[in-house]
Amino acid sequence: MKHIIGGALSALVLTATAAVAEYPEKEIQGIIQWGAGGSTDTVMRSVTPHAEEALGGTVVMQNMTGAVGAIALNHVAGSAADGYTVLMGAENPMLYKIMGLGDKDYNEFIPISILARGTPMLVANPDAPFNDYAEMMAYIKENPGEVKFGSTGPGGLPSVVTAMISSVEGGLDVTAVPYDGDGPALTGLQGGAIDVMPAVLGAAIEAIRAGNMKPLAIFDVEANEQLPDVPHVTSFDEAYSTYLPWGPFFGVFVPNGTPDDVVAKLSDAYATGAQHPDFVKLMEDRGFTLMGISGEEANAFLSKWQQGTAWLLQDAGLTKTSPEEFGIARPGE
């Protein structure tokens, strides 16, 4: 009898091992948090084919926009934790709680890979009546409310950059025009619907090179080698060094509870994909900084990013709830 039971248990173990080893047995749904043509979309559609090759499976990508990315996040968070639904997102969820946009953030997920981070910048319509950051600020002060700034909603890159400007300048009297992601906003900018857009360098660089928009400043403490002639914002005002360097990031996530072996397989696949020469070249050409981190290193990065950004927005008076309410400590405390 013991022999039979032992044999049955061994069969179960072998069957379970085989099931995990066969992952993926079906298509994986990759839910992209933002619209087509934006920086998150570009990063995910560039790296995933190389990750698929390493994984030996298919990832079907779908753009799911709305509510500053919260619709996509909630969809994946509510999906089975089996590795067949993954979130392809940006930084925004780390601010949902303080911005009153939802009760979930990346603490609900396991980071498969934080692939890359971007550098923010200000770009303008070619016909805008200013050519750099200083001229823009002078024009805004002389014409309050006239300049139209693109926005992707509370917690998006534009809101953080706008908060920085407001904190440094003591206010920013512009009209915010909302868009569902930086792709549509940059299209609107080129068409003249808005005057200025805070955007990640990687999403704007091709249009800058084509002369379809003009750069006003790089939001960093030094010049960027991809756009070496564009001044960095600390050259206009050293006070920005308090907040910089800062930037958005792009990552792949699965819900908490996803089996360790599945997480490891996905993480290995995206780590391999992120090292592919085509992806590396695209990221470097577009001014993204490659990261390729997962596990505890990724969790530490997410925590540090959340602390710094949440308190910047809190001090700018843009939050609905203090970070303290959610146990997000002020940096340095």
N, C-alpha and C positions, 0 to 999 in steps of 0.2 A: 504493500500500500504506500509506504513511504517513497519507494522508487517511482511509483506512478505519479504521486503528487509532485515529487522533485522534477520528474520529466515534464509535467504540465507547466510548472513554474518556469522551467528553462525555456520552454516553447514560448511562453508569454513574454519573457524578457527578450528573446530573439526577435519576436514579432514586433515589439515596441521599438527595439533598436533599429530594425529594418525600416519601420514607418518614419522614424526621425531621419534616418540616413537618406531616405528617398525625397525629403523636402528639397525643392518644391515639387509637389505632385500635380499642381494645377497653376493657373495663372495667378500672379500676385497683382493686387490692385494698388497702384501708387497714386495717392491723392495729393495733388499739388495745391498748396494753400492759396496761391494767387493766380491771376489770369495769364493768358498766353502772351508771350513776348516780354514779360518782365524778367527781372534778374533771377528770381527763384526758379521760374520756368526754364530759363536758359541753362542754369546750372544743372538742374535735374535731368533735363532732356539730353544734356551733353555727357553726363557721367553714367547714366543708367544703362545705355547699350553695352558699355564696357563691363559694368557690374553683372549684367545678364549673362554675358559670356563666361565670366568666372563662376557664376552661380549655377549655370546650366538650366536656367528657367527663363520665363517671360514675365516682364513687369509691364502691365498695361497702365499707362499714365492718364490721369483725368484731372482737368482743372476744376476745382470746386471753390468758387469765390463767395464773398459775402461776410459781413460782420467782422471786418479786419482780420479775416482768416479763421475766425472762431467756428464757422460752420464746418469747415474741413476738419479742424481739430476735434470738435465734438463728434463728428461722424466716425473718425478713426478711433477715438477713445471709447465709443460705444460698440465697436466691432469686436469680433472674437479675437482673443490674444493668441493667435496661431501662426502669425507671420505672413498671412495672406492679404492683409490690409496694412499698408505702411503710410505714414504721413511724411510728405516732402514739404518741409516748412522753412520759415524764416524766423526772425527773432521775436516777432510780435507777441506770441503767447506768454512770454515771460512778464508781460505787462498787463495781461487781461484783468487780473484781480484788482490791482490798484486803479485801473481805468474804468472799472465797473462793466467790463465786457464779458465776464464769465467767471466761473469758479474753478476753472481748470487751467493748468499751464504745463510745461514740460516735465514737472514733477510726476505727472500721470503716465510718463512714457520712459522708455529705455532708449538712449541715444545710440543708434546704429553707427552713425558717423556724422560729426560736424565737419563738413567738407571744406568750406572756405569762408572767408570773411571779406567784406567789401569796405571801400573807403568812400565816405559821403562827399558830395560836392554840391555846389549851387550852379545850375545852368539856367540860361535865359533864352527866350525867343530872340532870333537874330535882329529883330526890329526894336527890341526893348531899348529905352532911352538911357541905358547905362551899360558900361563895359567891364566893370569889376565890382567887387564887394563894396568898396568904399563909395563908389558912385551910386550903387544901388541904395545904400543906407541914406545917403544924402538926398536922393530922389524921394525915398519913402517919407523922410521927415518933412520934406517940402510938399508932399502930396499924400497926406494920410488917407489910408483906405483905398487908394487908387490901384496899387499894384496887386495883381492876382497871383497868389501862391497856390500851387497844386498841393493836394493833401491826399493821403490814403487812409485817413481816419486816426482816431486816438491810438497812440502807441506805435504807429508806423514810423519809419525813418524820417519822413518829413516833419512829423510832430516833435520828434526828439531834437532834430536840427533846429527847428523853429524855437523850441524851448531854450536851446543853447543861445541862439541869437538874442532872444528876449531877455535872458538872464544877463548876458554880457552888455547889451545895449540899453537895458532898462525899459524894454518894451519893443513891440514890433507891430505897427499899425498897418496891416495888410488884410486883404480879403481872401479867405481860404476857399478853395474850390475842390470838392471831394471827388475822388476817382477810386475805382476798384482795382488798385494796384498801380505800380509805377509804369508798366507798359502803356496802358491807356492814357495815363497822365502825360507821359513824354510825347505821345502822339498828339495830345491836346496842345502841348507846348509848341510843337512844331507847326501846328495849324493856327496858332494865335489865340486859342481859347484862354490860355493863361500866360503870364509873363515870366514867372520864375518857378523852378521846381527843385526842391532838395531831393537828390537822387543818388544812388550808388554809382560810382564811377563806371563800373562794368556795364551798366545798362545804358549809359549815355555816351560812352566813348566813340562808338561808330558814328553816331549822328553828329558829334562834335567834329570828328575828322572829315565828315562829309559837308560840313558848313551849315547843317540844318539847325543847330543851336549853338549858343556861345557859352563858354565856361566863365564863371565869375570868381570862384575860389574853390580850392581843395580843402576839405575840413580835416586837416591833419597838421602835425607840427613840422612837417618838412615837405618839400616838393615830391611829386610822384613821377617815377621814371617813365611812365606811359604818357604823361602830359607834362613834361618838364617846364614848359613855359607858363603854365597856369600857376598863379601865386597861391601859397597855402595861407589859410585864414589867420594863422598866428602872425603872419607878416603884416597884417592890417591891425590886429589887436592881440597882444600877448595874453590877455585875460582868457582866451580860449584854451590855453594850455592846461587850465584846471580840469577841463573835460576831455581832452584829447590825449592820445588817440582813442577813437571810438568808431564802431562801425557795425553794420548788420552782419548776420551770419546765415548760413544755409545748411540744413541738416536733414537726415533721414531718421525717423523715429518709429517705434512700435509700442503698443500699449504695454504697461506693466503686466507681468504675468506670462508674457511670451516665453516659451521654453528656452532654456539656456543654449541648447544645441542649435536652435533656429536662429537665435540672436547671434551666436558665434558665426554661423554660416553666412548670414546677411552681412555682418560686420566685415568678415573677410572678403566677401565679394565687393563691397563698396570700397574697402581699402585698396583692393587690387584695381578697381575701376578708376579710382582717383589718381593712381600712379600711371595711367595710360598716357603716353606722350601726346596724343591728340587733346585729351582733357587738360593736361598740364599746360600745353601751349595756349589753348583757348583762355584759360584762367589768367595766365600771365599777360597775354595780349590785351585782355580786358581790365587789367588792373586789380584782379582779385588776389588775395593772399591765401595760398593753400594751407589747410590745417590737417585734415584727415585724422581726427582724434575720436576716440570712443571710450566707453567704460567710465572709470572714475575720473580720468583726465577730462573727458567731455562734461561730466557732472560738475566738476570744479569750475570749469570755464563758464558753464551756464549760471552757476550760483554767483560768481563774481560779476558777470555781465548784468544779471538781474539787480544786484545791489546798486551798482553805479548808476544805471539808467533809471531805476525806480526813484531813487532819491533826487536825481536831476529833475525829473518831472514833478516830484513832490515840492521841491524848493521853488519851482517855476509856477506853482499853483495850478497845475494841470491834472492832478489826480482826483479821483472820486473818494478814495480811501487811502489813509496813510499806509506806507509799507510796513510800519510797525504792527498794524493789525494782523498781518499775515506772517509775522516773524522774519521779515526781511530787514536785516540790520543795516544801519548806515555804514558805508565803507570806512574802515579804520576803527570801528567800535567793536 
